[in-house]
Amino acid sequence: MIATNYTTLRDRMKSYFDQVTDESETLVVTRKGGANVIVISEETYNNMQENLYLMGDHTNREWLLESKRQLEEGASHEHGLLE
């Protein structure tokens, strides 16, 4: 996570945005007298939205967590691809 103030962000915007997009960094922009702002890449945002959707439904969340548990315990089987 990178933190900077608004003035420095203006001076180094390209560099900061490159870090956000190329290195999956999160940028915190601090502001005097105002709430901080978070900058993330579109890819990170889309991933978060997908996870919120998938985990937002109780039944789906339980199914995913059970599947994860089974995988971690070795209760999975490998199958070859069908031609």
mmCIF file of the N, C-alpha and C atoms, coordinates in Angstrom:
data_MODEL
# 
_entry.id   MODEL 
# 
loop_
_atom_site.group_PDB 
_atom_site.id 
_atom_site.type_symbol 
_atom_site.label_atom_id 
_atom_site.label_alt_id 
_atom_site.label_comp_id 
_atom_site.label_asym_id 
_atom_site.label_entity_id 
_atom_site.label_seq_id 
_atom_site.pdbx_PDB_ins_code 
_atom_site.Cartn_x 
_atom_site.Cartn_y 
_atom_site.Cartn_z 
_atom_site.occupancy 
_atom_site.B_iso_or_equiv 
_atom_site.pdbx_formal_charge 
_atom_site.auth_seq_id 
_atom_site.auth_comp_id 
_atom_site.auth_asym_id 
_atom_site.auth_atom_id 
_atom_site.pdbx_PDB_model_num 
ATOM 1   N N  . MET A 1 1  ? 0.846   -1.171  0.000   1.00 0.00 ? 1  MET A N  1 
ATOM 2   C CA . MET A 1 1  ? 0.000   0.000   0.000   1.00 0.00 ? 1  MET A CA 1 
ATOM 3   C C  . MET A 1 1  ? 0.891   1.233   0.000   1.00 0.00 ? 1  MET A C  1 
ATOM 4   N N  . ILE A 1 2  ? 0.519   2.179   -0.813  1.00 0.00 ? 2  ILE A N  1 
ATOM 5   C CA . ILE A 1 2  ? 1.259   3.437   -0.932  1.00 0.00 ? 2  ILE A CA 1 
ATOM 6   C C  . ILE A 1 2  ? 0.367   4.550   -0.385  1.00 0.00 ? 2  ILE A C  1 
ATOM 7   N N  . ALA A 1 3  ? 0.953   5.456   0.343   1.00 0.00 ? 3  ALA A N  1 
ATOM 8   C CA . ALA A 1 3  ? 0.205   6.614   0.832   1.00 0.00 ? 3  ALA A CA 1 
ATOM 9   C C  . ALA A 1 3  ? 0.899   7.891   0.366   1.00 0.00 ? 3  ALA A C  1 
ATOM 10  N N  . THR A 1 4  ? 0.106   8.843   -0.055  1.00 0.00 ? 4  THR A N  1 
ATOM 11  C CA . THR A 1 4  ? 0.638   10.128  -0.480  1.00 0.00 ? 4  THR A CA 1 
ATOM 12  C C  . THR A 1 4  ? -0.416  11.197  -0.218  1.00 0.00 ? 4  THR A C  1 
ATOM 13  N N  . ASN A 1 5  ? 0.020   12.433  -0.280  1.00 0.00 ? 5  ASN A N  1 
ATOM 14  C CA . ASN A 1 5  ? -0.953  13.520  -0.135  1.00 0.00 ? 5  ASN A CA 1 
ATOM 15  C C  . ASN A 1 5  ? -1.345  14.020  -1.532  1.00 0.00 ? 5  ASN A C  1 
ATOM 16  N N  . TYR A 1 6  ? -2.340  14.866  -1.568  1.00 0.00 ? 6  TYR A N  1 
ATOM 17  C CA . TYR A 1 6  ? -2.906  15.339  -2.825  1.00 0.00 ? 6  TYR A CA 1 
ATOM 18  C C  . TYR A 1 6  ? -1.876  16.086  -3.670  1.00 0.00 ? 6  TYR A C  1 
ATOM 19  N N  . THR A 1 7  ? -1.060  16.916  -3.032  1.00 0.00 ? 7  THR A N  1 
ATOM 20  C CA . THR A 1 7  ? -0.066  17.708  -3.760  1.00 0.00 ? 7  THR A CA 1 
ATOM 21  C C  . THR A 1 7  ? 0.963   16.808  -4.439  1.00 0.00 ? 7  THR A C  1 
ATOM 22  N N  . THR A 1 8  ? 1.470   15.830  -3.707  1.00 0.00 ? 8  THR A N  1 
ATOM 23  C CA . THR A 1 8  ? 2.460   14.904  -4.280  1.00 0.00 ? 8  THR A CA 1 
ATOM 24  C C  . THR A 1 8  ? 1.831   14.049  -5.367  1.00 0.00 ? 8  THR A C  1 
ATOM 25  N N  . LEU A 1 9  ? 0.576   13.670  -5.182  1.00 0.00 ? 9  LEU A N  1 
ATOM 26  C CA . LEU A 1 9  ? -0.121  12.897  -6.215  1.00 0.00 ? 9  LEU A CA 1 
ATOM 27  C C  . LEU A 1 9  ? -0.152  13.672  -7.527  1.00 0.00 ? 9  LEU A C  1 
ATOM 28  N N  . ARG A 1 10 ? -0.483  14.950  -7.469  1.00 0.00 ? 10 ARG A N  1 
ATOM 29  C CA . ARG A 1 10 ? -0.515  15.754  -8.693  1.00 0.00 ? 10 ARG A CA 1 
ATOM 30  C C  . ARG A 1 10 ? 0.840   15.769  -9.385  1.00 0.00 ? 10 ARG A C  1 
ATOM 31  N N  . ASP A 1 11 ? 1.926   15.859  -8.604  1.00 0.00 ? 11 ASP A N  1 
ATOM 32  C CA . ASP A 1 11 ? 3.269   15.936  -9.178  1.00 0.00 ? 11 ASP A CA 1 
ATOM 33  C C  . ASP A 1 11 ? 3.742   14.602  -9.756  1.00 0.00 ? 11 ASP A C  1 
ATOM 34  N N  . ARG A 1 12 ? 3.266   13.487  -9.177  1.00 0.00 ? 12 ARG A N  1 
ATOM 35  C CA . ARG A 1 12 ? 3.776   12.170  -9.570  1.00 0.00 ? 12 ARG A CA 1 
ATOM 36  C C  . ARG A 1 12 ? 2.672   11.229  -10.031 1.00 0.00 ? 12 ARG A C  1 
ATOM 37  N N  . MET A 1 13 ? 1.602   11.767  -10.562 1.00 0.00 ? 13 MET A N  1 
ATOM 38  C CA . MET A 1 13 ? 0.420   10.976  -10.888 1.00 0.00 ? 13 MET A CA 1 
ATOM 39  C C  . MET A 1 13 ? 0.725   9.782   -11.787 1.00 0.00 ? 13 MET A C  1 
ATOM 40  N N  . LYS A 1 14 ? 1.474   9.972   -12.873 1.00 0.00 ? 14 LYS A N  1 
ATOM 41  C CA . LYS A 1 14 ? 1.766   8.868   -13.785 1.00 0.00 ? 14 LYS A CA 1 
ATOM 42  C C  . LYS A 1 14 ? 2.487   7.748   -13.052 1.00 0.00 ? 14 LYS A C  1 
ATOM 43  N N  . SER A 1 15 ? 3.490   8.088   -12.265 1.00 0.00 ? 15 SER A N  1 
ATOM 44  C CA . SER A 1 15 ? 4.243   7.077   -11.531 1.00 0.00 ? 15 SER A CA 1 
ATOM 45  C C  . SER A 1 15 ? 3.351   6.302   -10.565 1.00 0.00 ? 15 SER A C  1 
ATOM 46  N N  . TYR A 1 16 ? 2.517   7.021   -9.821  1.00 0.00 ? 16 TYR A N  1 
ATOM 47  C CA . TYR A 1 16 ? 1.606   6.360   -8.880  1.00 0.00 ? 16 TYR A CA 1 
ATOM 48  C C  . TYR A 1 16 ? 0.609   5.462   -9.615  1.00 0.00 ? 16 TYR A C  1 
ATOM 49  N N  . PHE A 1 17 ? 0.025   5.969   -10.681 1.00 0.00 ? 17 PHE A N  1 
ATOM 50  C CA . PHE A 1 17 ? -0.963  5.182   -11.407 1.00 0.00 ? 17 PHE A CA 1 
ATOM 51  C C  . PHE A 1 17 ? -0.325  3.957   -12.060 1.00 0.00 ? 17 PHE A C  1 
ATOM 52  N N  . ASP A 1 18 ? 0.921   4.086   -12.525 1.00 0.00 ? 18 ASP A N  1 
ATOM 53  C CA . ASP A 1 18 ? 1.634   2.922   -13.064 1.00 0.00 ? 18 ASP A CA 1 
ATOM 54  C C  . ASP A 1 18 ? 1.819   1.857   -11.984 1.00 0.00 ? 18 ASP A C  1 
ATOM 55  N N  . GLN A 1 19 ? 2.147   2.269   -10.764 1.00 0.00 ? 19 GLN A N  1 
ATOM 56  C CA . GLN A 1 19 ? 2.301   1.309   -9.672  1.00 0.00 ? 19 GLN A CA 1 
ATOM 57  C C  . GLN A 1 19 ? 0.974   0.632   -9.355  1.00 0.00 ? 19 GLN A C  1 
ATOM 58  N N  . VAL A 1 20 ? -0.094  1.392   -9.381  1.00 0.00 ? 20 VAL A N  1 
ATOM 59  C CA . VAL A 1 20 ? -1.416  0.837   -9.090  1.00 0.00 ? 20 VAL A CA 1 
ATOM 60  C C  . VAL A 1 20 ? -1.794  -0.205  -10.136 1.00 0.00 ? 20 VAL A C  1 
ATOM 61  N N  . THR A 1 21 ? -1.580  0.100   -11.404 1.00 0.00 ? 21 THR A N  1 
ATOM 62  C CA . THR A 1 21 ? -1.993  -0.817  -12.459 1.00 0.00 ? 21 THR A CA 1 
ATOM 63  C C  . THR A 1 21 ? -0.995  -1.933  -12.719 1.00 0.00 ? 21 THR A C  1 
ATOM 64  N N  . ASP A 1 22 ? 0.301   -1.622  -12.708 1.00 0.00 ? 22 ASP A N  1 
ATOM 65  C CA . ASP A 1 22 ? 1.313   -2.618  -13.068 1.00 0.00 ? 22 ASP A CA 1 
ATOM 66  C C  . ASP A 1 22 ? 1.719   -3.522  -11.905 1.00 0.00 ? 22 ASP A C  1 
ATOM 67  N N  . GLU A 1 23 ? 1.619   -3.019  -10.681 1.00 0.00 ? 23 GLU A N  1 
ATOM 68  C CA . GLU A 1 23 ? 2.094   -3.774  -9.516  1.00 0.00 ? 23 GLU A CA 1 
ATOM 69  C C  . GLU A 1 23 ? 0.972   -4.107  -8.532  1.00 0.00 ? 23 GLU A C  1 
ATOM 70  N N  . SER A 1 24 ? -0.258  -3.864  -8.944  1.00 0.00 ? 24 SER A N  1 
ATOM 71  C CA . SER A 1 24 ? -1.437  -4.130  -8.102  1.00 0.00 ? 24 SER A CA 1 
ATOM 72  C C  . SER A 1 24 ? -1.346  -3.465  -6.733  1.00 0.00 ? 24 SER A C  1 
ATOM 73  N N  . GLU A 1 25 ? -0.768  -2.285  -6.705  1.00 0.00 ? 25 GLU A N  1 
ATOM 74  C CA . GLU A 1 25 ? -0.676  -1.526  -5.455  1.00 0.00 ? 25 GLU A CA 1 
ATOM 75  C C  . GLU A 1 25 ? -1.994  -0.819  -5.179  1.00 0.00 ? 25 GLU A C  1 
ATOM 76  N N  . THR A 1 26 ? -2.235  -0.536  -3.921  1.00 0.00 ? 26 THR A N  1 
ATOM 77  C CA . THR A 1 26 ? -3.345  0.301   -3.505  1.00 0.00 ? 26 THR A CA 1 
ATOM 78  C C  . THR A 1 26 ? -2.764  1.641   -3.099  1.00 0.00 ? 26 THR A C  1 
ATOM 79  N N  . LEU A 1 27 ? -3.356  2.714   -3.572  1.00 0.00 ? 27 LEU A N  1 
ATOM 80  C CA . LEU A 1 27 ? -2.868  4.055   -3.290  1.00 0.00 ? 27 LEU A CA 1 
ATOM 81  C C  . LEU A 1 27 ? -3.851  4.765   -2.371  1.00 0.00 ? 27 LEU A C  1 
ATOM 82  N N  . VAL A 1 28 ? -3.357  5.239   -1.242  1.00 0.00 ? 28 VAL A N  1 
ATOM 83  C CA . VAL A 1 28 ? -4.169  6.025   -0.313  1.00 0.00 ? 28 VAL A CA 1 
ATOM 84  C C  . VAL A 1 28 ? -3.777  7.484   -0.481  1.00 0.00 ? 28 VAL A C  1 
ATOM 85  N N  . VAL A 1 29 ? -4.751  8.310   -0.827  1.00 0.00 ? 29 VAL A N  1 
ATOM 86  C CA . VAL A 1 29 ? -4.504  9.743   -0.967  1.00 0.00 ? 29 VAL A CA 1 
ATOM 87  C C  . VAL A 1 29 ? -5.070  10.409  0.287   1.00 0.00 ? 29 VAL A C  1 
ATOM 88  N N  . THR A 1 30 ? -4.166  10.975  1.084   1.00 0.00 ? 30 THR A N  1 
ATOM 89  C CA . THR A 1 30 ? -4.590  11.641  2.310   1.00 0.00 ? 30 THR A CA 1 
ATOM 90  C C  . THR A 1 30 ? -4.925  13.090  2.006   1.00 0.00 ? 30 THR A C  1 
ATOM 91  N N  . ARG A 1 31 ? -5.947  13.599  2.700   1.00 0.00 ? 31 ARG A N  1 
ATOM 92  C CA . ARG A 1 31 ? -6.378  14.970  2.465   1.00 0.00 ? 31 ARG A CA 1 
ATOM 93  C C  . ARG A 1 31 ? -6.588  15.671  3.798   1.00 0.00 ? 31 ARG A C  1 
ATOM 94  N N  . LYS A 1 32 ? -6.042  16.862  3.906   1.00 0.00 ? 32 LYS A N  1 
ATOM 95  C CA . LYS A 1 32 ? -6.252  17.662  5.115   1.00 0.00 ? 32 LYS A CA 1 
ATOM 96  C C  . LYS A 1 32 ? -7.717  18.057  5.196   1.00 0.00 ? 32 LYS A C  1 
ATOM 97  N N  . GLY A 1 33 ? -8.323  17.793  6.314   1.00 0.00 ? 33 GLY A N  1 
ATOM 98  C CA . GLY A 1 33 ? -9.695  18.210  6.524   1.00 0.00 ? 33 GLY A CA 1 
ATOM 99  C C  . GLY A 1 33 ? -10.727 17.434  5.726   1.00 0.00 ? 33 GLY A C  1 
ATOM 100 N N  . GLY A 1 34 ? -10.320 16.386  5.063   1.00 0.00 ? 34 GLY A N  1 
ATOM 101 C CA . GLY A 1 34 ? -11.266 15.586  4.285   1.00 0.00 ? 34 GLY A CA 1 
ATOM 102 C C  . GLY A 1 34 ? -10.962 14.109  4.451   1.00 0.00 ? 34 GLY A C  1 
ATOM 103 N N  . ALA A 1 35 ? -11.883 13.285  4.044   1.00 0.00 ? 35 ALA A N  1 
ATOM 104 C CA . ALA A 1 35 ? -11.683 11.838  4.128   1.00 0.00 ? 35 ALA A CA 1 
ATOM 105 C C  . ALA A 1 35 ? -10.643 11.396  3.102   1.00 0.00 ? 35 ALA A C  1 
ATOM 106 N N  . ASN A 1 36 ? -9.874  10.381  3.454   1.00 0.00 ? 36 ASN A N  1 
ATOM 107 C CA . ASN A 1 36 ? -8.896  9.824   2.529   1.00 0.00 ? 36 ASN A CA 1 
ATOM 108 C C  . ASN A 1 36 ? -9.597  9.166   1.348   1.00 0.00 ? 36 ASN A C  1 
ATOM 109 N N  . VAL A 1 37 ? -8.866  9.029   0.248   1.00 0.00 ? 37 VAL A N  1 
ATOM 110 C CA . VAL A 1 37 ? -9.380  8.415   -0.963  1.00 0.00 ? 37 VAL A CA 1 
ATOM 111 C C  . VAL A 1 37 ? -8.488  7.234   -1.314  1.00 0.00 ? 37 VAL A C  1 
ATOM 112 N N  . ILE A 1 38 ? -9.096  6.137   -1.752  1.00 0.00 ? 38 ILE A N  1 
ATOM 113 C CA . ILE A 1 38 ? -8.350  4.951   -2.160  1.00 0.00 ? 38 ILE A CA 1 
ATOM 114 C C  . ILE A 1 38 ? -8.402  4.845   -3.675  1.00 0.00 ? 38 ILE A C  1 
ATOM 115 N N  . VAL A 1 39 ? -7.249  4.568   -4.303  1.00 0.00 ? 39 VAL A N  1 
ATOM 116 C CA . VAL A 1 39 ? -7.167  4.362   -5.744  1.00 0.00 ? 39 VAL A CA 1 
ATOM 117 C C  . VAL A 1 39 ? -6.723  2.924   -5.974  1.00 0.00 ? 39 VAL A C  1 
ATOM 118 N N  . ILE A 1 40 ? -7.528  2.176   -6.761  1.00 0.00 ? 40 ILE A N  1 
ATOM 119 C CA . ILE A 1 40 ? -7.185  0.806   -7.137  1.00 0.00 ? 40 ILE A CA 1 
ATOM 120 C C  . ILE A 1 40 ? -7.353  0.670   -8.644  1.00 0.00 ? 40 ILE A C  1 
ATOM 121 N N  . SER A 1 41 ? -6.760  -0.371  -9.205  1.00 0.00 ? 41 SER A N  1 
ATOM 122 C CA . SER A 1 41 ? -6.880  -0.588  -10.643 1.00 0.00 ? 41 SER A CA 1 
ATOM 123 C C  . SER A 1 41 ? -8.273  -1.112  -10.987 1.00 0.00 ? 41 SER A C  1 
ATOM 124 N N  . GLU A 1 42 ? -8.633  -0.980  -12.246 1.00 0.00 ? 42 GLU A N  1 
ATOM 125 C CA . GLU A 1 42 ? -9.907  -1.511  -12.713 1.00 0.00 ? 42 GLU A CA 1 
ATOM 126 C C  . GLU A 1 42 ? -9.957  -3.023  -12.515 1.00 0.00 ? 42 GLU A C  1 
ATOM 127 N N  . GLU A 1 43 ? -8.852  -3.699  -12.769 1.00 0.00 ? 43 GLU A N  1 
ATOM 128 C CA . GLU A 1 43 ? -8.791  -5.152  -12.593 1.00 0.00 ? 43 GLU A CA 1 
ATOM 129 C C  . GLU A 1 43 ? -9.067  -5.537  -11.136 1.00 0.00 ? 43 GLU A C  1 
ATOM 130 N N  . THR A 1 44 ? -8.455  -4.813  -10.195 1.00 0.00 ? 44 THR A N  1 
ATOM 131 C CA . THR A 1 44 ? -8.687  -5.073  -8.774  1.00 0.00 ? 44 THR A CA 1 
ATOM 132 C C  . THR A 1 44 ? -10.142 -4.800  -8.412  1.00 0.00 ? 44 THR A C  1 
ATOM 133 N N  . TYR A 1 45 ? -10.676 -3.714  -8.908  1.00 0.00 ? 45 TYR A N  1 
ATOM 134 C CA . TYR A 1 45 ? -12.067 -3.369  -8.655  1.00 0.00 ? 45 TYR A CA 1 
ATOM 135 C C  . TYR A 1 45 ? -13.013 -4.461  -9.174  1.00 0.00 ? 45 TYR A C  1 
ATOM 136 N N  . ASN A 1 46 ? -12.799 -4.896  -10.415 1.00 0.00 ? 46 ASN A N  1 
ATOM 137 C CA . ASN A 1 46 ? -13.653 -5.938  -10.988 1.00 0.00 ? 46 ASN A CA 1 
ATOM 138 C C  . ASN A 1 46 ? -13.566 -7.233  -10.191 1.00 0.00 ? 46 ASN A C  1 
ATOM 139 N N  . ASN A 1 47 ? -12.363 -7.578  -9.738  1.00 0.00 ? 47 ASN A N  1 
ATOM 140 C CA . ASN A 1 47 ? -12.170 -8.770  -8.917  1.00 0.00 ? 47 ASN A CA 1 
ATOM 141 C C  . ASN A 1 47 ? -12.948 -8.643  -7.611  1.00 0.00 ? 47 ASN A C  1 
ATOM 142 N N  . MET A 1 48 ? -12.880 -7.483  -6.981  1.00 0.00 ? 48 MET A N  1 
ATOM 143 C CA . MET A 1 48 ? -13.620 -7.256  -5.737  1.00 0.00 ? 48 MET A CA 1 
ATOM 144 C C  . MET A 1 48 ? -15.124 -7.375  -5.966  1.00 0.00 ? 48 MET A C  1 
ATOM 145 N N  . GLN A 1 49 ? -15.619 -6.798  -7.056  1.00 0.00 ? 49 GLN A N  1 
ATOM 146 C CA . GLN A 1 49 ? -17.041 -6.867  -7.355  1.00 0.00 ? 49 GLN A CA 1 
ATOM 147 C C  . GLN A 1 49 ? -17.494 -8.312  -7.574  1.00 0.00 ? 49 GLN A C  1 
ATOM 148 N N  . GLU A 1 50 ? -16.678 -9.082  -8.282  1.00 0.00 ? 50 GLU A N  1 
ATOM 149 C CA . GLU A 1 50 ? -17.012 -10.490 -8.524  1.00 0.00 ? 50 GLU A CA 1 
ATOM 150 C C  . GLU A 1 50 ? -17.047 -11.266 -7.210  1.00 0.00 ? 50 GLU A C  1 
ATOM 151 N N  . ASN A 1 51 ? -16.051 -11.023 -6.351  1.00 0.00 ? 51 ASN A N  1 
ATOM 152 C CA . ASN A 1 51 ? -16.032 -11.707 -5.056  1.00 0.00 ? 51 ASN A CA 1 
ATOM 153 C C  . ASN A 1 51 ? -17.222 -11.318 -4.195  1.00 0.00 ? 51 ASN A C  1 
ATOM 154 N N  . LEU A 1 52 ? -17.591 -10.045 -4.201  1.00 0.00 ? 52 LEU A N  1 
ATOM 155 C CA . LEU A 1 52 ? -18.768 -9.613  -3.448  1.00 0.00 ? 52 LEU A CA 1 
ATOM 156 C C  . LEU A 1 52 ? -20.031 -10.297 -3.958  1.00 0.00 ? 52 LEU A C  1 
ATOM 157 N N  . TYR A 1 53 ? -20.134 -10.426 -5.265  1.00 0.00 ? 53 TYR A N  1 
ATOM 158 C CA . TYR A 1 53 ? -21.293 -11.092 -5.853  1.00 0.00 ? 53 TYR A CA 1 
ATOM 159 C C  . TYR A 1 53 ? -21.327 -12.561 -5.454  1.00 0.00 ? 53 TYR A C  1 
ATOM 160 N N  . LEU A 1 54 ? -20.189 -13.247 -5.613  1.00 0.00 ? 54 LEU A N  1 
ATOM 161 C CA . LEU A 1 54 ? -20.140 -14.677 -5.323  1.00 0.00 ? 54 LEU A CA 1 
ATOM 162 C C  . LEU A 1 54 ? -20.353 -14.982 -3.848  1.00 0.00 ? 54 LEU A C  1 
ATOM 163 N N  . MET A 1 55 ? -19.797 -14.143 -2.990  1.00 0.00 ? 55 MET A N  1 
ATOM 164 C CA . MET A 1 55 ? -19.894 -14.386 -1.558  1.00 0.00 ? 55 MET A CA 1 
ATOM 165 C C  . MET A 1 55 ? -21.132 -13.740 -0.938  1.00 0.00 ? 55 MET A C  1 
ATOM 166 N N  . GLY A 1 56 ? -21.862 -12.952 -1.711  1.00 0.00 ? 56 GLY A N  1 
ATOM 167 C CA . GLY A 1 56 ? -23.019 -12.244 -1.196  1.00 0.00 ? 56 GLY A CA 1 
ATOM 168 C C  . GLY A 1 56 ? -24.228 -13.136 -0.947  1.00 0.00 ? 56 GLY A C  1 
ATOM 169 N N  . ASP A 1 57 ? -24.316 -14.234 -1.654  1.00 0.00 ? 57 ASP A N  1 
ATOM 170 C CA . ASP A 1 57 ? -25.421 -15.165 -1.479  1.00 0.00 ? 57 ASP A CA 1 
ATOM 171 C C  . ASP A 1 57 ? -24.996 -16.242 -0.486  1.00 0.00 ? 57 ASP A C  1 
ATOM 172 N N  . HIS A 1 58 ? -25.760 -16.413 0.588   1.00 0.00 ? 58 HIS A N  1 
ATOM 173 C CA . HIS A 1 58 ? -25.391 -17.348 1.660   1.00 0.00 ? 58 HIS A CA 1 
ATOM 174 C C  . HIS A 1 58 ? -25.179 -18.775 1.129   1.00 0.00 ? 58 HIS A C  1 
ATOM 175 N N  . THR A 1 59 ? -26.089 -19.259 0.307   1.00 0.00 ? 59 THR A N  1 
ATOM 176 C CA . THR A 1 59 ? -25.988 -20.624 -0.208  1.00 0.00 ? 59 THR A CA 1 
ATOM 177 C C  . THR A 1 59 ? -24.742 -20.784 -1.064  1.00 0.00 ? 59 THR A C  1 
ATOM 178 N N  . ASN A 1 60 ? -24.488 -19.834 -1.933  1.00 0.00 ? 60 ASN A N  1 
ATOM 179 C CA . ASN A 1 60 ? -23.307 -19.895 -2.800  1.00 0.00 ? 60 ASN A CA 1 
ATOM 180 C C  . ASN A 1 60 ? -22.025 -19.824 -1.976  1.00 0.00 ? 60 ASN A C  1 
ATOM 181 N N  . ARG A 1 61 ? -22.001 -18.934 -0.976  1.00 0.00 ? 61 ARG A N  1 
ATOM 182 C CA . ARG A 1 61 ? -20.821 -18.798 -0.106  1.00 0.00 ? 61 ARG A CA 1 
ATOM 183 C C  . ARG A 1 61 ? -20.521 -20.113 0.599   1.00 0.00 ? 61 ARG A C  1 
ATOM 184 N N  . GLU A 1 62 ? -21.539 -20.752 1.156   1.00 0.00 ? 62 GLU A N  1 
ATOM 185 C CA . GLU A 1 62 ? -21.345 -22.030 1.860   1.00 0.00 ? 62 GLU A CA 1 
ATOM 186 C C  . GLU A 1 62 ? -20.843 -23.108 0.912   1.00 0.00 ? 62 GLU A C  1 
ATOM 187 N N  . TRP A 1 63 ? -21.393 -23.151 -0.310  1.00 0.00 ? 63 TRP A N  1 
ATOM 188 C CA . TRP A 1 63 ? -20.954 -24.130 -1.297  1.00 0.00 ? 63 TRP A CA 1 
ATOM 189 C C  . TRP A 1 63 ? -19.482 -23.911 -1.670  1.00 0.00 ? 63 TRP A C  1 
ATOM 190 N N  . LEU A 1 64 ? -19.096 -22.649 -1.880  1.00 0.00 ? 64 LEU A N  1 
ATOM 191 C CA . LEU A 1 64 ? -17.704 -22.335 -2.224  1.00 0.00 ? 64 LEU A CA 1 
ATOM 192 C C  . LEU A 1 64 ? -16.752 -22.681 -1.079  1.00 0.00 ? 64 LEU A C  1 
ATOM 193 N N  . LEU A 1 65 ? -17.135 -22.342 0.144   1.00 0.00 ? 65 LEU A N  1 
ATOM 194 C CA . LEU A 1 65 ? -16.277 -22.639 1.296   1.00 0.00 ? 65 LEU A CA 1 
ATOM 195 C C  . LEU A 1 65 ? -16.135 -24.141 1.513   1.00 0.00 ? 65 LEU A C  1 
ATOM 196 N N  . GLU A 1 66 ? -17.210 -24.889 1.303   1.00 0.00 ? 66 GLU A N  1 
ATOM 197 C CA . GLU A 1 66 ? -17.138 -26.347 1.420   1.00 0.00 ? 66 GLU A CA 1 
ATOM 198 C C  . GLU A 1 66 ? -16.240 -26.933 0.336   1.00 0.00 ? 66 GLU A C  1 
ATOM 199 N N  . SER A 1 67 ? -16.348 -26.425 -0.871  1.00 0.00 ? 67 SER A N  1 
ATOM 200 C CA . SER A 1 67 ? -15.486 -26.876 -1.964  1.00 0.00 ? 67 SER A CA 1 
ATOM 201 C C  . SER A 1 67 ? -14.022 -26.586 -1.660  1.00 0.00 ? 67 SER A C  1 
ATOM 202 N N  . LYS A 1 68 ? -13.753 -25.417 -1.121  1.00 0.00 ? 68 LYS A N  1 
ATOM 203 C CA . LYS A 1 68 ? -12.381 -25.042 -0.749  1.00 0.00 ? 68 LYS A CA 1 
ATOM 204 C C  . LYS A 1 68 ? -11.850 -25.977 0.331   1.00 0.00 ? 68 LYS A C  1 
ATOM 205 N N  . ARG A 1 69 ? -12.676 -26.272 1.332   1.00 0.00 ? 69 ARG A N  1 
ATOM 206 C CA . ARG A 1 69 ? -12.261 -27.171 2.405   1.00 0.00 ? 69 ARG A CA 1 
ATOM 207 C C  . ARG A 1 69 ? -11.915 -28.548 1.844   1.00 0.00 ? 69 ARG A C  1 
ATOM 208 N N  . GLN A 1 70 ? -12.756 -29.064 0.956   1.00 0.00 ? 70 GLN A N  1 
ATOM 209 C CA . GLN A 1 70 ? -12.510 -30.376 0.362   1.00 0.00 ? 70 GLN A CA 1 
ATOM 210 C C  . GLN A 1 70 ? -11.207 -30.381 -0.433  1.00 0.00 ? 70 GLN A C  1 
ATOM 211 N N  . LEU A 1 71 ? -10.959 -29.344 -1.175  1.00 0.00 ? 71 LEU A N  1 
ATOM 212 C CA . LEU A 1 71 ? -9.728  -29.247 -1.954  1.00 0.00 ? 71 LEU A CA 1 
ATOM 213 C C  . LEU A 1 71 ? -8.510  -29.234 -1.045  1.00 0.00 ? 71 LEU A C  1 
ATOM 214 N N  . GLU A 1 72 ? -8.572  -28.431 0.017   1.00 0.00 ? 72 GLU A N  1 
ATOM 215 C CA . GLU A 1 72 ? -7.448  -28.338 0.954   1.00 0.00 ? 72 GLU A CA 1 
ATOM 216 C C  . GLU A 1 72 ? -7.197  -29.653 1.679   1.00 0.00 ? 72 GLU A C  1 
ATOM 217 N N  . GLU A 1 73 ? -8.231  -30.463 1.876   1.00 0.00 ? 73 GLU A N  1 
ATOM 218 C CA . GLU A 1 73 ? -8.083  -31.751 2.555   1.00 0.00 ? 73 GLU A CA 1 
ATOM 219 C C  . GLU A 1 73 ? -7.731  -32.879 1.592   1.00 0.00 ? 73 GLU A C  1 
ATOM 220 N N  . GLY A 1 74 ? -7.550  -32.551 0.326   1.00 0.00 ? 74 GLY A N  1 
ATOM 221 C CA . GLY A 1 74 ? -7.156  -33.554 -0.660  1.00 0.00 ? 74 GLY A CA 1 
ATOM 222 C C  . GLY A 1 74 ? -8.305  -34.404 -1.165  1.00 0.00 ? 74 GLY A C  1 
ATOM 223 N N  . ALA A 1 75 ? -9.520  -33.962 -0.960  1.00 0.00 ? 75 ALA A N  1 
ATOM 224 C CA . ALA A 1 75 ? -10.681 -34.737 -1.393  1.00 0.00 ? 75 ALA A CA 1 
ATOM 225 C C  . ALA A 1 75 ? -11.088 -34.358 -2.813  1.00 0.00 ? 75 ALA A C  1 
ATOM 226 N N  . SER A 1 76 ? -10.111 -34.224 -3.684  1.00 0.00 ? 76 SER A N  1 
ATOM 227 C CA . SER A 1 76 ? -10.404 -33.898 -5.082  1.00 0.00 ? 76 SER A CA 1 
ATOM 228 C C  . SER A 1 76 ? -9.809  -34.974 -5.964  1.00 0.00 ? 76 SER A C  1 
ATOM 229 N N  . HIS A 1 77 ? -10.296 -35.038 -7.172  1.00 0.00 ? 77 HIS A N  1 
ATOM 230 C CA . HIS A 1 77 ? -9.833  -36.037 -8.123  1.00 0.00 ? 77 HIS A CA 1 
ATOM 231 C C  . HIS A 1 77 ? -9.470  -35.345 -9.420  1.00 0.00 ? 77 HIS A C  1 
ATOM 232 N N  . GLU A 1 78 ? -8.344  -35.761 -9.987  1.00 0.00 ? 78 GLU A N  1 
ATOM 233 C CA . GLU A 1 78 ? -7.918  -35.200 -11.266 1.00 0.00 ? 78 GLU A CA 1 
ATOM 234 C C  . GLU A 1 78 ? -8.457  -36.041 -12.397 1.00 0.00 ? 78 GLU A C  1 
ATOM 235 N N  . HIS A 1 79 ? -8.993  -35.397 -13.402 1.00 0.00 ? 79 HIS A N  1 
ATOM 236 C CA . HIS A 1 79 ? -9.531  -36.081 -14.557 1.00 0.00 ? 79 HIS A CA 1 
ATOM 237 C C  . HIS A 1 79 ? -8.873  -35.534 -15.808 1.00 0.00 ? 79 HIS A C  1 
ATOM 238 N N  . GLY A 1 80 ? -8.631  -36.395 -16.763 1.00 0.00 ? 80 GLY A N  1 
ATOM 239 C CA . GLY A 1 80 ? -8.105  -35.953 -18.047 1.00 0.00 ? 80 GLY A CA 1 
ATOM 240 C C  . GLY A 1 80 ? -9.175  -35.222 -18.843 1.00 0.00 ? 80 GLY A C  1 
ATOM 241 N N  . LEU A 1 81 ? -8.746  -34.415 -19.783 1.00 0.00 ? 81 LEU A N  1 
ATOM 242 C CA . LEU A 1 81 ? -9.687  -33.691 -20.642 1.00 0.00 ? 81 LEU A CA 1 
ATOM 243 C C  . LEU A 1 81 ? -10.289 -34.628 -21.674 1.00 0.00 ? 81 LEU A C  1 
ATOM 244 N N  . LEU A 1 82 ? -11.536 -34.425 -21.970 1.00 0.00 ? 82 LEU A N  1 
ATOM 245 C CA . LEU A 1 82 ? -12.188 -35.200 -23.025 1.00 0.00 ? 82 LEU A CA 1 
ATOM 246 C C  . LEU A 1 82 ? -11.771 -34.643 -24.379 1.00 0.00 ? 82 LEU A C  1 
ATOM 247 N N  . GLU A 1 83 ? -11.530 -35.507 -25.299 1.00 0.00 ? 83 GLU A N  1 
ATOM 248 C CA . GLU A 1 83 ? -11.122 -35.080 -26.646 1.00 0.00 ? 83 GLU A CA 1 
ATOM 249 C C  . GLU A 1 83 ? -12.315 -34.715 -27.462 1.00 0.00 ? 83 GLU A C  1 
# 
